[in-house]
Amino acid sequence: MSAAIDKATVHKPQETGQMNRLLFTATLLSFTLGLSAQTLPYAKKHYNLTRGVAMAGYDPVSYFDQKPQKGSPAISYNHSGVIYYFVSQANKAAFAKNPALYEPQYGGYCAYAIADGDKVKVDPLTYKIIDRKLYLFYNFRGTNTLELWNKNEKSLLSNAQKRWSEIIRK
């Protein structure tokens, strides 16, 4: 007694190969979309934002000219779910080309407070550039944390780096 073979269930090798490629592509696409979906909540959770805008609307590129200026909503750029304002199209283009060069450290929170593990608002005009990186500081109610930072910068910078790594893992 022999079993009948249903020709519809027999796959040709090339059809199986195409199916495997389709499956692989679909899996890769869903994984990639999953990663990009994780980027957005990270940005919202770990950035100091005011109505979705970073740095209270100040242009991050302008700090590197030692002239921090408020940017314009008309010249904005969305980087990983975080909106930045700029004073010029040239600054926007510079930022878009290399956001990591211009973004404030620690999501725009006070570097001094991050060294203690706290996320604290900043005065966007109280800042320091260290090794081509922008750090912002709290300066309200008679407390200027930049002055405190400058007294022990090396140790505080090391602590802030460690603490920030802990903060973003949460």
Buried (B, 14 or more C-beta within 10 A) or exposed (E): EEEEEEEEEEEEEEEEEEEEEEEEEEEEEEEEEEEEEEEEEBBEEBBBBEEEBBBBBBBBBBBBEEEBBBBBEEBBBEBEBBBBBBBBEEBBEBBBEEBEBBBBBBBBBBBBBBBEEEBBBBBBEBBBEEEEBBBBBBBEEEEBBBEBBEEEBEEBBEBBBEBBEEBEEE
